[in-house]
Structure formats: structure tokens, C-alpha cells
Amino acid sequence: MNVGTPSGAPSPTVLLIASDTIGPNMAGSGIRYWNLARVLGAQQPVTLATSTDVSLIAPPGVTLQSYAGPDNDAQGRKLSALIEAHAIIVAQHIPYLYTDPEILRARFLIIDLYAPWILEKLEHARIDAEVGEPNRADDVAILNRLLSLGDAFICASERQRDFWLGALAVAGRLETEQARHDPELRELIDVVPFGLASEPPLRNGPGPRAQFTTIGGDAKLILWNGGLWNWLDPFTAIRAMALVVAREPRARLVFMGVRSPTTEIARMRVVDDARELAAQLGLLDRVVFFNDWVPYDQRQNWLLEADLALSLHQPTLESRFAFRTRILDNLWCKLPLVATTGDVLADLIEREQIGITVTPVDANAVADAIVAGLDPQRQATFRANLERVAANHTWEAVAQPLLRWCANPLRIDTVRSEDPRDEYVHRLERIYSETAEYARHLEQVIAQKERQIASQALTIHNITAAVTRRLRRAIRR
């Protein structure tokens, strides 16, 4: 094996490339890269590359560097320069369209596979083939290139690691020399899941009752604190609430974030369908509430005000290998959970007794679990167990494999050769880059049109009200 850092040499510089928004409003990937940069920055020099300018104060040891530009070519050139200036690169996707292959071969590349996007794309295609099916074969080509390019890989769970080891085997990455040095191949791929803050949560602002004033002070709050994606199951949650309020009239369900802060991600169909179901059942804005998004540094205000968290998914391949990142916030705020069986976090809930798991797509079972989970005695048990479990899931604890690798990167003494798929993948990158830019533009246009329509509707309302008042005055005369 080739040791990347000789004894006594300075720690190599690390570049983390955030592909998602970094800022007050962050989703899963942005939260992950912000915290990994923070933890790594305490060990060695780190640059966090962001797709937009960031107003947040950089953590100690971390330099924030935007690769924003007027177009995708400018952004790609900025990223390429950043890659050239660093020794270790950590990213979900490497911009090899713009980077000299010789430079890439000279860098230690850690590919982050924590979100099996190829399975998400499969699920998206199953539900909405017109939107989800195109380019899935191209996604496989891009994934294969990443598997051939990386020196090491990280994922979110041991179950994911099994999945990715199979992919790496097919990609020809299971090397005899590496197995002699490391029989478990932990230097090739290891587990770096999502984490939680080591500091206890403190309220610093309003929660859901301030956002939705019709929720009473004595309400029993059930919080869906993750996003709403097509492969999740808010419908069973809403149907269950129709059953729950018959037994506990104070119960209220709040969807905490239905609008991703990432402009490239349009609101999925499931959001409108869920709102429609809630309206049909007479629950919308009375028992079931939908909130756009909660800023990252205010999420604890919502979690600390809640009595129970809810996370439901459908029985799919995506759910088997998923890692529901926002459930870690429930551990942080000691909020008991009701969750669907089938993923690794459901296994954690069952093993550590920090909530209740239910079979998929069973509204009666979910209703029973919610009512049981609101019981004060069970709440006390769950919260005591959460206190114990949370300490093992801080970002500082879960990032240990990445910290060890970045402090002393290892590489097999073989040179990564030219890949015949490079040209094809480069063309795909160009197409996807242009498509993403168009999608951002289209979303901005739609948002502007929505604001214009809302303004016109308000104007019409005001004109109608004024005419009505004049007519009433005329009739009185």
C-alpha cells in the first residue's frame, strides 16, 4: 500500500464539495457537508466548496469557497481549480468534465455514497415514469465512472455497505493487494452515517404553534420532520390521523417541510396529493398542517414542542437501503418516533426501544402506535432511552472513519488508467449540467408567475371589496 502522508508531514488539505444548498435553509446533503467540514476542520485544513455564496460563519479550521458562476462552465472551472489546490477530495459527484484526468489521478478521491440516488431514481420512475424514467441508463454509466474513479468510499449504514460492495465487485474494485492489507476492505469503503449535534438542543424561537395559530396550547403534536418525497407515505399518516382524533381529539399532525430549499428540486407530486387527501377527509388546516420549510438552526424549536415524530415509507427497494437523515434530529431532541419497518433506522428504534415501528401502509396500526406513543409512561421510557442512544450518534463519533482516512490516506500501488467511458460520461455531464441550469431558470419563472397571479388575485379581491362597499352605500341612500 502507498501511504499518502509520511510520518511528521503536515496534514493534507481536504476539499469537500457540497452539491446542495449551504445556508440557513439546508436539506440533508447540505447539513451533512456542513457538519463533516466542521468536524474535519478541527483536525486539518478544510475547504467547503459551495454552489452559492454563504452568509454563515465558517467553523474553525474551515474555509468557505463558493464555486458559483454565471454559467455551468464557469462553475466547473472554479471547481477544477479547487480540486487542483487540494490533496483530498470528498464529494458525492466529481466534476471530471472540467478537470484534467492527470490532476484527478494525483488526488485522493473519497466518493460519498450515503444517498443511493440510483435507487431513488428507480422509485421515481416507478411512480412517475414520464419524469423519472428518462436517462436512468445514463445514471448507471455515471455511477460506474464514480466507482472506478474513487480511492475510497463512504456510505450511511452497514446495509448500504453490503449493497455498494456488490457494485464495487462488479466494477472490479476488490483488489487482492488491498484485501491482504485490509481483509474487511474498510479502507476501500466504510460507514459514515448522518450524525447529530453534540451540544444539547436549546429553544431560540417559535415553533409550530406560532406558525399555525389554530393549534391549541394543549394539542398533542405529531411531527413529520423530514421532507415529502414520492417514495414516502404521508397518505397512511393522514388516514391514521382521521382515526386518532376520534380517540384523542387534541392530536395534530404537522408536516414540517414540504418545499425543499434546493432550487433544483421541484416540489414532488406527493405534496399536492397529500394536501388533497387531507382536504377530502376534512382534516386540512384543522388536524393536518403543511409547512414549507424550517431553517436549519430553528428545527429544534419545532422538535422540542412536539410529543411524537412520524416517518412512514412504502415497502420498496429504496426504503430498504435508505437512511432517513432527519430521524437523527429526533434522537438529538429526545423525541420518540413512530416509523415504518424495513430500513436500518427502524431496526434502531426496535433495538433501542426509542419508539414504535409499524408495518407499511397500515393506517390502523399507525393510529394505534400514535395513541400508544402519546401515553405518558411510554413517553418517559422512550425519552430515557433516547438520552442514552443519542451520545453514540454525534457527528464527532460517526465521522471517525473519514477522520482516520483523511489523516492518513492509503492507496493501492496501481495507477488508475484511462476509462473508455470518459468521453461518453463527459457528454452526459454536459447535458445534465445544461438541463439543471434550465430547470433552475424554469423554476424561477414559475415562482415569478405564481407571485404575479397572487398579486392579481389580491388586486381583484380589493377591487371587488371596494365596489361592494360603494354599492352598499348607494343602496343605503
C-alpha positions as CSV (number, residue, x, y, z in Angstrom):
1,M,0.0,0.0,0.0
2,N,1.1,3.6,-0.7
3,V,0.9,5.8,2.4
4,G,-0.4,9.2,1.5
5,T,1.0,11.2,4.4
6,P,4.6,10.4,5.6
7,S,5.2,10.5,9.4
8,G,5.7,14.0,10.6
9,A,4.4,15.7,7.4
10,P,1.7,18.3,7.6
11,S,-1.9,17.0,7.3
12,P,-3.1,17.1,3.7
13,T,-5.6,19.7,2.8
14,V,-9.2,18.5,2.3
15,L,-11.8,19.8,-0.2
16,L,-15.5,18.9,0.5
17,I,-17.7,19.7,-2.5
18,A,-21.3,20.4,-1.4
19,S,-23.7,19.8,-4.2
20,D,-26.7,21.0,-2.2
21,T,-27.5,24.4,-0.6
22,I,-25.4,25.5,2.4
23,G,-27.1,28.2,4.4
24,P,-29.9,28.9,6.9
25,N,-32.2,26.7,4.9
26,M,-30.5,23.3,4.4
27,A,-31.7,19.9,3.4
28,G,-30.0,16.6,4.1
29,S,-26.9,16.8,1.8
30,G,-26.1,20.4,2.8
31,I,-26.5,19.6,6.5
32,R,-24.1,16.6,6.1
33,Y,-21.4,18.5,4.3
34,W,-21.6,21.5,6.7
35,N,-21.1,19.2,9.7
36,L,-18.4,16.9,8.1
37,A,-16.4,20.1,7.3
38,R,-16.8,21.3,10.9
39,V,-15.6,18.0,12.3
40,L,-12.7,17.6,9.8
41,G,-11.7,21.3,10.3
42,A,-10.8,20.5,13.9
43,Q,-8.2,18.0,12.6
44,Q,-6.7,19.5,9.4
45,P,-7.2,22.3,6.8
46,V,-10.6,22.0,5.1
47,T,-12.2,24.0,2.3
48,L,-16.0,23.6,1.9
49,A,-16.9,24.4,-1.7
50,T,-20.5,25.7,-2.0
51,S,-22.7,26.2,-5.0
52,T,-23.8,29.7,-3.8
53,D,-22.3,32.4,-1.6
54,V,-22.7,31.5,2.0
55,S,-23.6,34.0,4.8
56,L,-22.9,31.6,7.6
57,I,-19.7,32.0,9.7
58,A,-17.2,29.2,8.8
59,P,-16.4,26.7,11.6
60,P,-12.8,26.8,13.0
61,G,-10.3,25.3,10.5
62,V,-12.8,25.6,7.6
63,T,-12.6,28.0,4.6
64,L,-15.8,28.6,2.7
65,Q,-15.3,28.9,-1.0
66,S,-18.2,29.5,-3.5
67,Y,-17.9,28.0,-6.9
68,A,-20.9,30.0,-8.1
69,G,-20.6,31.5,-11.6
70,P,-22.6,33.0,-14.4
71,D,-22.9,29.6,-16.1
72,N,-22.1,25.9,-15.6
73,D,-18.7,26.3,-17.4
74,A,-17.6,29.0,-15.1
75,Q,-18.7,26.9,-12.1
76,G,-16.9,23.8,-13.4
77,R,-13.6,25.8,-13.9
78,K,-13.8,27.1,-10.4
79,L,-14.3,23.6,-9.0
80,S,-11.4,22.3,-11.2
81,A,-9.1,24.9,-9.7
82,L,-10.2,24.0,-6.2
83,I,-9.5,20.3,-6.8
84,E,-6.0,21.1,-8.1
85,A,-5.3,23.1,-4.9
86,H,-6.2,20.3,-2.5
87,A,-4.8,16.8,-1.8
88,I,-8.0,15.0,-0.7
89,I,-11.4,15.5,-2.3
90,V,-14.7,14.4,-0.6
91,A,-17.8,14.6,-2.8
92,Q,-21.0,12.9,-4.0
93,H,-20.0,13.7,-7.5
94,I,-16.7,14.6,-9.1
95,P,-16.7,17.3,-11.9
96,Y,-14.5,15.3,-14.2
97,L,-16.0,17.2,-17.2
98,Y,-13.8,20.2,-16.3
99,T,-10.9,18.6,-14.5
100,D,-7.6,17.3,-16.1
101,P,-7.6,13.5,-15.7
102,E,-3.9,13.7,-14.6
103,I,-4.9,16.0,-11.7
104,L,-7.7,13.6,-10.7
105,R,-5.3,10.7,-10.7
106,A,-2.9,12.6,-8.4
107,R,-5.6,13.3,-5.8
108,F,-7.1,11.1,-3.2
109,L,-10.8,10.9,-4.1
110,I,-13.4,9.9,-1.5
111,I,-16.8,9.3,-3.1
112,D,-19.8,9.8,-0.8
113,L,-22.5,7.2,-1.5
114,Y,-24.7,7.9,1.6
115,A,-27.7,8.6,-0.6
116,P,-28.3,5.7,-3.1
117,W,-29.6,8.1,-5.7
118,I,-29.8,5.3,-8.3
119,L,-32.5,3.6,-6.2
120,E,-34.3,6.9,-5.7
121,K,-34.4,7.4,-9.4
122,L,-35.8,3.9,-9.8
123,E,-38.6,4.7,-7.3
124,H,-39.2,8.0,-9.0
125,A,-39.6,6.2,-12.4
126,R,-41.9,3.6,-10.9
127,I,-44.3,6.3,-9.6
128,D,-43.9,8.8,-12.4
129,A,-42.4,7.2,-15.4
130,E,-42.6,10.2,-17.7
131,V,-40.4,12.3,-15.3
132,G,-38.4,9.6,-13.7
133,E,-37.5,7.1,-16.4
134,P,-35.5,9.2,-18.9
135,N,-31.7,9.0,-18.6
136,R,-31.7,6.2,-16.0
137,A,-29.3,4.2,-18.1
138,D,-27.1,7.2,-18.2
139,D,-27.2,7.4,-14.4
140,V,-25.7,3.9,-14.3
141,A,-22.9,5.0,-16.6
142,I,-22.1,7.9,-14.4
143,L,-22.2,5.8,-11.2
144,N,-19.9,3.2,-12.8
145,R,-17.4,6.0,-13.6
146,L,-17.5,7.2,-9.9
147,L,-16.9,3.6,-8.7
148,S,-13.9,3.3,-11.0
149,L,-12.5,6.8,-10.1
150,G,-12.7,6.8,-6.3
151,D,-9.8,5.8,-4.0
152,A,-12.2,5.2,-1.1
153,F,-16.0,5.4,-0.5
154,I,-18.3,6.2,2.4
155,C,-21.9,5.2,2.9
156,A,-24.5,5.6,5.6
157,S,-25.0,2.1,7.1
158,E,-23.7,-1.5,7.1
159,R,-26.7,-2.5,4.9
160,Q,-25.7,0.2,2.4
161,R,-22.1,-1.0,2.6
162,D,-23.2,-4.5,1.5
163,F,-25.1,-3.0,-1.4
164,W,-22.1,-0.9,-2.5
165,L,-19.6,-3.8,-2.1
166,G,-21.6,-5.7,-4.7
167,A,-21.4,-2.7,-7.0
168,L,-17.7,-2.3,-6.4
169,A,-17.2,-6.0,-7.1
170,V,-18.8,-5.7,-10.5
171,A,-16.7,-2.6,-11.1
172,G,-13.5,-4.6,-10.5
173,R,-12.5,-2.7,-7.4
174,L,-12.0,-5.6,-5.0
175,E,-8.2,-5.9,-5.2
176,T,-6.2,-8.8,-3.8
177,E,-3.4,-6.5,-2.5
178,Q,-5.9,-4.4,-0.6
179,A,-7.6,-7.5,0.9
180,R,-4.1,-8.7,2.1
181,H,-3.6,-5.4,3.9
182,D,-7.3,-4.9,5.0
183,P,-9.3,-8.2,4.9
184,E,-12.6,-6.3,5.6
185,L,-11.9,-3.7,3.0
186,R,-12.7,-0.9,5.4
187,E,-10.0,1.2,3.7
188,L,-12.0,0.9,0.5
189,I,-15.5,1.6,1.8
190,D,-16.6,2.4,5.4
191,V,-19.7,3.7,7.2
192,V,-20.1,7.4,7.9
193,P,-23.8,7.9,8.6
194,F,-25.7,11.0,9.4
195,G,-25.0,12.5,12.8
196,L,-26.4,14.9,15.4
197,A,-25.0,17.9,17.2
198,S,-23.0,17.2,20.4
199,E,-24.5,20.2,22.1
200,P,-28.0,19.8,23.7
201,P,-30.8,21.5,21.8
202,L,-31.9,24.9,23.0
203,R,-35.1,26.8,22.0
204,N,-34.3,30.1,20.3
205,G,-37.5,30.9,18.5
206,P,-41.1,30.0,17.8
207,G,-42.4,26.5,16.9
208,P,-45.4,25.1,15.1
209,R,-48.0,26.6,17.4
210,A,-46.8,30.1,16.4
211,Q,-46.8,29.1,12.7
212,F,-50.3,27.6,12.9
213,T,-52.3,29.6,15.4
214,T,-55.3,27.2,15.3
215,I,-53.2,24.6,17.0
216,G,-54.1,24.9,20.7
217,G,-51.7,25.0,23.6
218,D,-53.0,21.6,24.9
219,A,-52.6,19.9,21.5
220,K,-50.7,16.6,21.2
221,L,-48.3,17.4,18.4
222,I,-47.2,14.7,15.9
223,L,-44.4,16.0,13.7
224,W,-43.3,14.7,10.3
225,N,-39.9,16.4,10.4
226,G,-38.5,15.0,7.2
227,G,-39.2,16.1,3.6
228,L,-42.0,14.8,1.4
229,W,-40.8,12.7,-1.5
230,N,-42.7,10.5,-3.8
231,W,-41.4,7.3,-2.3
232,L,-42.6,8.2,1.2
233,D,-46.1,7.5,2.6
234,P,-47.9,10.6,4.0
235,F,-51.2,9.1,2.9
236,T,-51.2,6.4,5.6
237,A,-50.3,9.1,8.1
238,I,-53.2,11.3,7.1
239,R,-55.7,8.4,7.1
240,A,-54.4,7.4,10.5
241,M,-55.0,10.8,11.9
242,A,-58.7,10.5,11.0
243,L,-58.7,7.5,13.3
244,V,-56.5,9.1,16.0
245,V,-58.7,12.2,16.6
246,A,-61.7,10.1,17.3
247,R,-59.7,8.7,20.3
248,E,-57.5,11.7,21.1
249,P,-59.3,14.9,19.9
250,R,-56.2,17.1,20.7
251,A,-53.9,15.2,18.3
252,R,-52.5,17.3,15.4
253,L,-50.1,16.3,12.6
254,V,-47.7,18.8,11.2
255,F,-45.6,18.2,8.1
256,M,-42.5,20.3,8.9
257,G,-41.1,20.8,5.4
258,V,-42.8,20.1,2.0
259,R,-40.7,22.5,-0.1
260,S,-37.0,21.7,-0.5
261,P,-34.7,24.8,-0.2
262,T,-32.7,23.4,-3.1
263,T,-33.9,25.2,-6.2
264,E,-33.1,22.3,-8.5
265,I,-35.6,20.1,-6.7
266,A,-39.2,20.9,-7.7
267,R,-42.0,20.1,-5.3
268,M,-43.0,16.5,-5.9
269,R,-46.5,15.3,-6.8
270,V,-46.9,13.6,-3.4
271,V,-47.2,17.0,-1.7
272,D,-50.3,18.1,-3.7
273,D,-51.8,14.6,-3.4
274,A,-51.3,14.6,0.4
275,R,-52.9,18.0,0.7
276,E,-55.9,16.9,-1.4
277,L,-56.4,13.7,0.7
278,A,-56.3,15.8,3.9
279,A,-58.9,18.1,2.4
280,Q,-61.1,15.2,1.3
281,L,-61.1,13.8,4.9
282,G,-61.9,17.2,6.3
283,L,-58.6,17.4,8.2
284,L,-56.7,20.1,6.2
285,D,-55.7,23.1,8.4
286,R,-57.7,21.6,11.2
287,V,-55.9,18.4,12.2
288,V,-53.3,18.1,9.5
289,F,-51.0,21.1,8.6
290,F,-48.3,21.6,5.9
291,N,-45.3,23.9,6.4
292,D,-43.0,24.9,3.6
293,W,-39.6,24.6,5.4
294,V,-37.9,25.3,8.7
295,P,-34.5,26.9,8.8
296,Y,-31.8,24.6,10.0
297,D,-30.9,26.5,13.1
298,Q,-34.6,26.6,14.1
299,R,-35.5,23.0,13.7
300,Q,-35.1,22.3,17.4
301,N,-37.9,24.8,18.2
302,W,-40.3,22.5,16.3
303,L,-39.0,19.2,17.6
304,L,-38.9,20.3,21.3
305,E,-42.5,21.4,21.0
306,A,-43.7,18.1,19.7
307,D,-44.8,14.9,21.5
308,L,-44.1,12.4,18.8
309,A,-42.4,12.1,15.4
310,L,-43.7,10.2,12.4
311,S,-41.8,8.7,9.5
312,L,-43.6,6.4,7.1
313,H,-42.5,4.9,3.8
314,Q,-43.8,2.4,1.3
315,P,-42.2,-1.2,1.1
316,T,-39.7,-0.6,-1.7
317,L,-36.1,-1.3,-2.6
318,E,-35.3,2.4,-1.9
319,S,-36.7,2.1,1.7
320,R,-34.5,-1.0,2.4
321,F,-31.3,0.9,1.7
322,A,-32.4,4.4,2.7
323,F,-31.1,6.3,5.7
324,R,-33.7,8.8,6.8
325,T,-31.4,11.6,7.8
326,R,-33.8,13.8,9.7
327,I,-34.6,11.0,12.2
328,L,-31.2,11.8,13.8
329,D,-32.7,15.2,14.9
330,N,-35.3,13.2,16.8
331,L,-32.5,11.5,18.7
332,W,-31.0,14.9,19.4
333,C,-34.2,16.4,20.8
334,K,-35.2,13.1,22.6
335,L,-38.4,12.9,20.6
336,P,-40.0,9.4,20.4
337,L,-40.8,8.0,17.0
338,V,-43.4,6.0,15.1
339,A,-41.8,4.6,11.9
340,T,-42.4,2.0,9.3
341,T,-40.4,-1.2,9.5
342,G,-37.9,-2.1,6.8
343,D,-35.0,0.3,7.0
344,V,-32.0,0.5,9.3
345,L,-33.4,3.2,11.5
346,A,-36.5,1.2,12.1
347,D,-34.1,-1.5,13.3
348,L,-32.5,1.0,15.7
349,I,-35.9,2.0,17.0
350,E,-36.8,-1.6,17.8
351,R,-33.4,-2.5,19.2
352,E,-33.1,0.5,21.5
353,Q,-36.8,0.9,22.4
354,I,-36.9,4.6,21.4
355,G,-40.3,4.4,19.7
356,I,-42.7,2.1,17.9
357,T,-42.5,0.5,14.5
358,V,-45.4,-0.4,12.3
359,T,-46.0,-2.5,9.2
360,P,-46.1,-0.4,5.9
361,V,-49.4,1.1,4.6
362,D,-51.5,0.2,7.7
363,A,-53.5,3.2,8.9
364,N,-55.0,1.2,11.8
365,A,-51.6,0.1,13.0
366,V,-50.2,3.7,12.7
367,A,-53.2,5.1,14.6
368,D,-52.7,2.5,17.4
369,A,-49.0,3.3,17.5
370,I,-49.6,7.1,17.8
371,V,-52.1,6.7,20.6
372,A,-49.8,4.3,22.4
373,G,-46.8,6.6,21.8
374,L,-48.6,9.5,23.4
375,D,-49.1,7.6,26.7
376,P,-47.1,9.4,29.4
377,Q,-45.4,6.3,30.8
378,R,-44.2,5.1,27.4
379,Q,-43.1,8.6,26.6
380,A,-40.9,8.6,29.7
381,T,-39.4,5.2,28.8
382,F,-38.7,6.3,25.2
383,R,-37.1,9.6,26.2
384,A,-34.8,7.9,28.8
385,N,-33.6,5.5,26.1
386,L,-33.1,8.3,23.6
387,E,-30.9,10.1,26.1
388,R,-28.6,7.1,26.2
389,V,-28.6,6.3,22.5
390,A,-28.0,9.9,21.3
391,A,-24.5,10.0,22.7
392,N,-23.3,7.4,20.2
393,H,-24.5,9.3,17.1
394,T,-22.8,12.7,17.3
395,W,-21.1,13.9,14.2
396,E,-17.8,13.6,16.0
397,A,-18.5,9.9,16.7
398,V,-19.9,8.9,13.3
399,A,-17.2,10.7,11.3
400,Q,-14.3,8.7,12.8
401,P,-13.7,6.5,9.7
402,L,-13.5,9.7,7.5
403,L,-11.2,11.4,10.0
404,R,-8.8,8.4,10.0
405,W,-8.8,8.2,6.3
406,C,-8.1,11.9,5.8
407,A,-5.3,11.9,8.4
408,N,-3.5,9.0,6.7
409,P,-4.9,8.2,3.2
410,L,-4.0,4.9,1.7
411,R,-3.9,3.9,-1.9
412,I,-3.1,0.7,-3.7
413,D,0.2,0.9,-5.8
414,T,-1.7,0.9,-9.0
415,V,-2.4,3.8,-11.3
416,R,-5.9,4.5,-12.4
417,S,-6.0,4.1,-16.1
418,E,-7.9,5.9,-18.8
419,D,-11.5,4.8,-18.8
420,P,-13.0,4.3,-22.3
421,R,-16.3,5.6,-20.9
422,D,-14.9,9.0,-20.1
423,E,-15.9,10.7,-23.3
424,Y,-19.5,9.3,-23.1
425,V,-19.8,10.4,-19.5
426,H,-18.4,13.8,-20.2
427,R,-21.2,14.3,-22.8
428,L,-23.7,13.2,-20.2
429,E,-22.3,15.7,-17.7
430,R,-22.7,18.5,-20.2
431,I,-26.3,17.5,-21.0
432,Y,-27.2,17.2,-17.3
433,S,-25.4,20.5,-16.5
434,E,-27.4,22.3,-19.1
435,T,-30.6,20.6,-18.0
436,A,-30.1,21.6,-14.4
437,E,-29.5,25.2,-15.4
438,Y,-32.7,25.3,-17.5
439,A,-34.6,23.7,-14.5
440,R,-33.4,26.4,-12.2
441,H,-34.5,29.1,-14.7
442,L,-37.8,27.4,-15.2
443,E,-38.5,27.3,-11.5
444,Q,-37.7,31.0,-11.2
445,V,-40.1,31.8,-14.0
446,I,-42.8,29.7,-12.4
447,A,-42.3,31.3,-9.0
448,Q,-42.5,34.7,-10.6
449,K,-45.7,33.8,-12.4
450,E,-47.2,32.5,-9.1
451,R,-46.3,35.8,-7.4
452,Q,-47.9,37.7,-10.3
453,I,-51.1,35.6,-10.1
454,A,-51.3,36.0,-6.3
455,S,-50.8,39.8,-6.7
456,Q,-53.5,39.9,-9.4
457,A,-55.9,37.9,-7.2
458,L,-55.3,40.3,-4.3
459,T,-56.0,43.3,-6.6
460,I,-59.2,41.7,-7.9
461,H,-60.2,41.0,-4.3
462,N,-59.5,44.6,-3.3
463,I,-61.4,46.0,-6.3
464,T,-64.4,43.6,-5.6
465,A,-64.4,44.7,-1.9
466,A,-64.3,48.4,-2.9
467,V,-67.2,48.0,-5.4
468,T,-69.2,46.1,-2.9
469,R,-68.8,48.8,-0.3
470,R,-69.8,51.5,-2.8
471,L,-72.9,49.5,-3.8
472,R,-73.9,49.1,-0.2
473,R,-73.5,52.9,0.4
474,A,-75.6,53.6,-2.7
475,I,-78.3,51.2,-1.6
476,R,-78.5,52.8,1.9
477,R,-79.0,56.2,0.2
